[in-house]
Amino acid sequence: MTRALTAIVTQMRREIDEMPAQMQVAVKYIIDHPAEFALNSIRTTTDRIGISSNVLIRLAQRMGYDSFDAFRRPFRNALTTDGEDRFGQDWLEHLKEQGQFGAAQARFAQNEINVVARSLRLMAPQLTEQAVAHIRSARRCYVTATRSSHALAYYFHYAARMAHPGLQLVPRHMGSAIDDLVEATAEDCLFAITVHPYSADTIQAMRYARDRSMRIVLLSDSEVIAPGVEPDVVLPVSTRTLHPFSSFSGAMAVLECLLGHLFDAGGETARERVDAYQKAREDTGAYWRPGVLPKLRKP
């Protein structure tokens, strides 16, 4: 958060007990959901909280702003990353001056910046375009990873299936990915994710897919992970870290870009599918919403 936003939140926390009941509910919502407050209109926000727009306007005035938009602006600025490059890396130097812990934080942060930057630099457009083409043209695209890499595969599948409904996460249960590839054919593809130390299950799945003439897209820290593994496209990522396990920040950045390409390619159909998923979740109460304050009868 920016310093201005930190000051706003600190003031709201300090004064919440002195506020009217409905304003207290609004403050709690804003503190708990700063990103939603930053992005949503005043009408959407009041509907979600269950209050009138006047409550937010009075809260803005209490915080020293002359309008709702002015009050919301620091929250929006905290989400903006388009101009992040203008700030340079002075903040890292500032961290180094904050004692031993701050210096360690600066080292860790610099490493993650380097990992993300290198991974995105390695993400050549021609390779990415081929990967997107293989995924979209396949009858079914199986996404597989095991152990810690499974978290990456799960997230990618969760989001990407709304851009391309032919995606399937394997293994579906506690078995092997091969159990779910038995019916796969040359019309299908396999998107595999593995980094050192490479998963034996994922390597077996890739060999099985190659035997069935499936197209294979691999996201990994190496183009050569084992004999008999011959992917059609390799999306290389950096996993260098200062702790004992691989860093996934670069891999996640590449996956996020890949998601962007898939949704761009999916166009309006993909956007409509996202809306349908979102509506189904909201209709079934998938997301928590704050309760509406009871209406008090005036004396």
Contacts in CASP RR format, 6 or more apart in sequence:
PFRMAT RR
TARGET T0000
AUTHOR 0000-0000-0000
METHOD contacts of the structure
MODEL  1
MTRALTAIVTQMRREIDEMPAQMQVAVKYIIDHPAEFALNSIRTTTDRIG
ISSNVLIRLAQRMGYDSFDAFRRPFRNALTTDGEDRFGQDWLEHLKEQGQ
FGAAQARFAQNEINVVARSLRLMAPQLTEQAVAHIRSARRCYVTATRSSH
ALAYYFHYAARMAHPGLQLVPRHMGSAIDDLVEATAEDCLFAITVHPYSA
DTIQAMRYARDRSMRIVLLSDSEVIAPGVEPDVVLPVSTRTLHPFSSFSG
AMAVLECLLGHLFDAGGETARERVDAYQKAREDTGAYWRPGVLPKLRKP
1 9 0 8 1.000
1 34 0 8 1.000
1 78 0 8 1.000
2 74 0 8 1.000
2 77 0 8 1.000
2 78 0 8 1.000
4 74 0 8 1.000
4 77 0 8 1.000
5 34 0 8 1.000
5 74 0 8 1.000
5 75 0 8 1.000
5 77 0 8 1.000
5 78 0 8 1.000
8 63 0 8 1.000
8 74 0 8 1.000
9 31 0 8 1.000
9 34 0 8 1.000
11 63 0 8 1.000
12 27 0 8 1.000
12 30 0 8 1.000
12 31 0 8 1.000
12 63 0 8 1.000
13 31 0 8 1.000
15 62 0 8 1.000
16 24 0 8 1.000
16 27 0 8 1.000
16 28 0 8 1.000
17 24 0 8 1.000
19 27 0 8 1.000
19 59 0 8 1.000
19 62 0 8 1.000
21 293 0 8 1.000
22 51 0 8 1.000
22 52 0 8 1.000
22 55 0 8 1.000
22 293 0 8 1.000
23 55 0 8 1.000
23 58 0 8 1.000
23 59 0 8 1.000
23 62 0 8 1.000
25 49 0 8 1.000
25 50 0 8 1.000
25 51 0 8 1.000
25 290 0 8 1.000
25 293 0 8 1.000
26 49 0 8 1.000
26 51 0 8 1.000
26 55 0 8 1.000
26 56 0 8 1.000
26 59 0 8 1.000
27 59 0 8 1.000
28 290 0 8 1.000
29 37 0 8 1.000
29 45 0 8 1.000
29 48 0 8 1.000
29 49 0 8 1.000
29 290 0 8 1.000
30 37 0 8 1.000
30 75 0 8 1.000
34 75 0 8 1.000
34 78 0 8 1.000
35 75 0 8 1.000
35 79 0 8 1.000
36 45 0 8 1.000
36 48 0 8 1.000
37 45 0 8 1.000
37 72 0 8 1.000
37 75 0 8 1.000
38 72 0 8 1.000
38 75 0 8 1.000
38 76 0 8 1.000
38 78 0 8 1.000
38 79 0 8 1.000
39 76 0 8 1.000
39 79 0 8 1.000
40 48 0 8 1.000
42 53 0 8 1.000
42 56 0 8 1.000
42 68 0 8 1.000
43 53 0 8 1.000
45 56 0 8 1.000
46 52 0 8 1.000
46 53 0 8 1.000
46 55 0 8 1.000
46 56 0 8 1.000
48 289 0 8 1.000
48 290 0 8 1.000
49 290 0 8 1.000
50 290 0 8 1.000
50 291 0 8 1.000
50 292 0 8 1.000
50 293 0 8 1.000
51 293 0 8 1.000
53 68 0 8 1.000
56 68 0 8 1.000
56 71 0 8 1.000
57 67 0 8 1.000
57 68 0 8 1.000
59 71 0 8 1.000
60 66 0 8 1.000
60 67 0 8 1.000
60 68 0 8 1.000
60 70 0 8 1.000
60 71 0 8 1.000
63 71 0 8 1.000
64 71 0 8 1.000
65 71 0 8 1.000
89 110 0 8 1.000
92 106 0 8 1.000
92 109 0 8 1.000
92 110 0 8 1.000
93 106 0 8 1.000
95 102 0 8 1.000
95 103 0 8 1.000
95 105 0 8 1.000
95 106 0 8 1.000
95 109 0 8 1.000
96 102 0 8 1.000
96 103 0 8 1.000
96 106 0 8 1.000
98 105 0 8 1.000
107 242 0 8 1.000
108 242 0 8 1.000
111 240 0 8 1.000
111 241 0 8 1.000
111 242 0 8 1.000
111 247 0 8 1.000
112 247 0 8 1.000
112 249 0 8 1.000
114 238 0 8 1.000
114 240 0 8 1.000
115 238 0 8 1.000
115 239 0 8 1.000
115 240 0 8 1.000
115 241 0 8 1.000
115 247 0 8 1.000
115 249 0 8 1.000
115 250 0 8 1.000
116 249 0 8 1.000
116 250 0 8 1.000
116 253 0 8 1.000
118 238 0 8 1.000
118 250 0 8 1.000
119 236 0 8 1.000
119 237 0 8 1.000
119 238 0 8 1.000
119 250 0 8 1.000
119 251 0 8 1.000
119 253 0 8 1.000
119 254 0 8 1.000
120 250 0 8 1.000
120 253 0 8 1.000
120 254 0 8 1.000
120 257 0 8 1.000
122 235 0 8 1.000
122 236 0 8 1.000
122 237 0 8 1.000
122 238 0 8 1.000
123 235 0 8 1.000
123 254 0 8 1.000
123 257 0 8 1.000
127 233 0 8 1.000
127 234 0 8 1.000
127 235 0 8 1.000
128 235 0 8 1.000
128 257 0 8 1.000
128 258 0 8 1.000
128 261 0 8 1.000
129 261 0 8 1.000
130 232 0 8 1.000
130 233 0 8 1.000
131 191 0 8 1.000
131 217 0 8 1.000
131 233 0 8 1.000
131 235 0 8 1.000
131 258 0 8 1.000
132 258 0 8 1.000
132 261 0 8 1.000
132 262 0 8 1.000
132 265 0 8 1.000
134 141 0 8 1.000
134 189 0 8 1.000
134 215 0 8 1.000
134 217 0 8 1.000
134 232 0 8 1.000
134 233 0 8 1.000
135 141 0 8 1.000
135 160 0 8 1.000
135 164 0 8 1.000
135 167 0 8 1.000
135 189 0 8 1.000
135 191 0 8 1.000
135 217 0 8 1.000
135 262 0 8 1.000
136 164 0 8 1.000
136 262 0 8 1.000
136 265 0 8 1.000
136 266 0 8 1.000
138 166 0 8 1.000
138 187 0 8 1.000
138 188 0 8 1.000
138 189 0 8 1.000
138 215 0 8 1.000
139 166 0 8 1.000
139 185 0 8 1.000
139 187 0 8 1.000
139 188 0 8 1.000
140 166 0 8 1.000
140 167 0 8 1.000
140 168 0 8 1.000
140 184 0 8 1.000
140 187 0 8 1.000
140 188 0 8 1.000
140 189 0 8 1.000
141 164 0 8 1.000
141 166 0 8 1.000
141 167 0 8 1.000
141 168 0 8 1.000
141 188 0 8 1.000
141 189 0 8 1.000
141 190 0 8 1.000
141 191 0 8 1.000
142 167 0 8 1.000
142 168 0 8 1.000
142 169 0 8 1.000
142 170 0 8 1.000
142 177 0 8 1.000
142 180 0 8 1.000
142 181 0 8 1.000
142 184 0 8 1.000
142 188 0 8 1.000
142 189 0 8 1.000
142 190 0 8 1.000
142 191 0 8 1.000
142 209 0 8 1.000
143 153 0 8 1.000
143 156 0 8 1.000
143 157 0 8 1.000
143 160 0 8 1.000
143 167 0 8 1.000
143 168 0 8 1.000
143 169 0 8 1.000
143 170 0 8 1.000
143 191 0 8 1.000
143 193 0 8 1.000
144 153 0 8 1.000
144 169 0 8 1.000
144 170 0 8 1.000
144 171 0 8 1.000
144 177 0 8 1.000
144 190 0 8 1.000
144 191 0 8 1.000
144 192 0 8 1.000
144 193 0 8 1.000
144 202 0 8 1.000
144 205 0 8 1.000
145 152 0 8 1.000
145 153 0 8 1.000
145 192 0 8 1.000
145 193 0 8 1.000
145 194 0 8 1.000
145 199 0 8 1.000
145 202 0 8 1.000
146 177 0 8 1.000
146 194 0 8 1.000
146 199 0 8 1.000
146 201 0 8 1.000
146 202 0 8 1.000
147 199 0 8 1.000
148 245 0 8 1.000
148 246 0 8 1.000
148 248 0 8 1.000
149 193 0 8 1.000
149 194 0 8 1.000
149 195 0 8 1.000
149 199 0 8 1.000
149 202 0 8 1.000
149 248 0 8 1.000
151 248 0 8 1.000
152 193 0 8 1.000
152 219 0 8 1.000
152 248 0 8 1.000
152 251 0 8 1.000
152 252 0 8 1.000
152 255 0 8 1.000
153 169 0 8 1.000
153 193 0 8 1.000
154 169 0 8 1.000
155 252 0 8 1.000
155 255 0 8 1.000
156 191 0 8 1.000
156 193 0 8 1.000
156 255 0 8 1.000
156 258 0 8 1.000
156 259 0 8 1.000
157 167 0 8 1.000
157 168 0 8 1.000
157 169 0 8 1.000
159 259 0 8 1.000
160 167 0 8 1.000
160 258 0 8 1.000
160 259 0 8 1.000
160 262 0 8 1.000
161 167 0 8 1.000
162 270 0 8 1.000
162 273 0 8 1.000
162 274 0 8 1.000
162 277 0 8 1.000
163 259 0 8 1.000
163 260 0 8 1.000
163 262 0 8 1.000
163 263 0 8 1.000
163 265 0 8 1.000
163 266 0 8 1.000
163 270 0 8 1.000
163 273 0 8 1.000
164 262 0 8 1.000
164 266 0 8 1.000
164 270 0 8 1.000
165 273 0 8 1.000
168 180 0 8 1.000
170 177 0 8 1.000
170 179 0 8 1.000
170 180 0 8 1.000
170 181 0 8 1.000
170 205 0 8 1.000
171 177 0 8 1.000
171 179 0 8 1.000
171 180 0 8 1.000
172 180 0 8 1.000
176 201 0 8 1.000
176 204 0 8 1.000
176 205 0 8 1.000
177 201 0 8 1.000
177 202 0 8 1.000
177 204 0 8 1.000
177 205 0 8 1.000
178 204 0 8 1.000
178 205 0 8 1.000
178 208 0 8 1.000
181 190 0 8 1.000
181 205 0 8 1.000
181 208 0 8 1.000
181 209 0 8 1.000
181 212 0 8 1.000
181 214 0 8 1.000
184 190 0 8 1.000
184 209 0 8 1.000
184 212 0 8 1.000
184 214 0 8 1.000
185 212 0 8 1.000
185 213 0 8 1.000
185 214 0 8 1.000
186 212 0 8 1.000
186 213 0 8 1.000
186 214 0 8 1.000
188 214 0 8 1.000
188 215 0 8 1.000
189 214 0 8 1.000
189 215 0 8 1.000
189 216 0 8 1.000
189 217 0 8 1.000
190 205 0 8 1.000
190 206 0 8 1.000
190 209 0 8 1.000
190 214 0 8 1.000
190 215 0 8 1.000
190 216 0 8 1.000
190 217 0 8 1.000
191 216 0 8 1.000
191 217 0 8 1.000
191 218 0 8 1.000
191 219 0 8 1.000
192 202 0 8 1.000
192 205 0 8 1.000
192 206 0 8 1.000
192 216 0 8 1.000
192 217 0 8 1.000
192 218 0 8 1.000
192 219 0 8 1.000
192 220 0 8 1.000
192 231 0 8 1.000
193 202 0 8 1.000
193 218 0 8 1.000
193 219 0 8 1.000
193 220 0 8 1.000
193 251 0 8 1.000
194 202 0 8 1.000
194 203 0 8 1.000
194 218 0 8 1.000
194 220 0 8 1.000
194 225 0 8 1.000
195 220 0 8 1.000
195 221 0 8 1.000
195 237 0 8 1.000
195 239 0 8 1.000
195 246 0 8 1.000
195 248 0 8 1.000
195 251 0 8 1.000
196 221 0 8 1.000
196 222 0 8 1.000
196 239 0 8 1.000
196 246 0 8 1.000
198 220 0 8 1.000
198 225 0 8 1.000
198 226 0 8 1.000
203 225 0 8 1.000
203 226 0 8 1.000
203 229 0 8 1.000
206 216 0 8 1.000
206 218 0 8 1.000
206 229 0 8 1.000
206 231 0 8 1.000
207 228 0 8 1.000
207 229 0 8 1.000
209 216 0 8 1.000
210 216 0 8 1.000
210 228 0 8 1.000
210 229 0 8 1.000
210 230 0 8 1.000
215 232 0 8 1.000
216 230 0 8 1.000
216 231 0 8 1.000
216 232 0 8 1.000
216 233 0 8 1.000
217 231 0 8 1.000
217 232 0 8 1.000
217 233 0 8 1.000
217 235 0 8 1.000
218 225 0 8 1.000
218 229 0 8 1.000
218 231 0 8 1.000
218 233 0 8 1.000
218 234 0 8 1.000
218 235 0 8 1.000
219 234 0 8 1.000
219 235 0 8 1.000
219 237 0 8 1.000
219 251 0 8 1.000
219 254 0 8 1.000
219 255 0 8 1.000
220 234 0 8 1.000
220 235 0 8 1.000
220 236 0 8 1.000
220 237 0 8 1.000
221 236 0 8 1.000
221 237 0 8 1.000
221 238 0 8 1.000
221 239 0 8 1.000
221 246 0 8 1.000
222 236 0 8 1.000
223 234 0 8 1.000
223 236 0 8 1.000
235 254 0 8 1.000
235 258 0 8 1.000
237 250 0 8 1.000
237 251 0 8 1.000
237 254 0 8 1.000
238 247 0 8 1.000
238 250 0 8 1.000
239 246 0 8 1.000
239 247 0 8 1.000
239 248 0 8 1.000
239 250 0 8 1.000
239 251 0 8 1.000
240 247 0 8 1.000
241 247 0 8 1.000
262 270 0 8 1.000
263 270 0 8 1.000
263 271 0 8 1.000
281 287 0 8 1.000
END
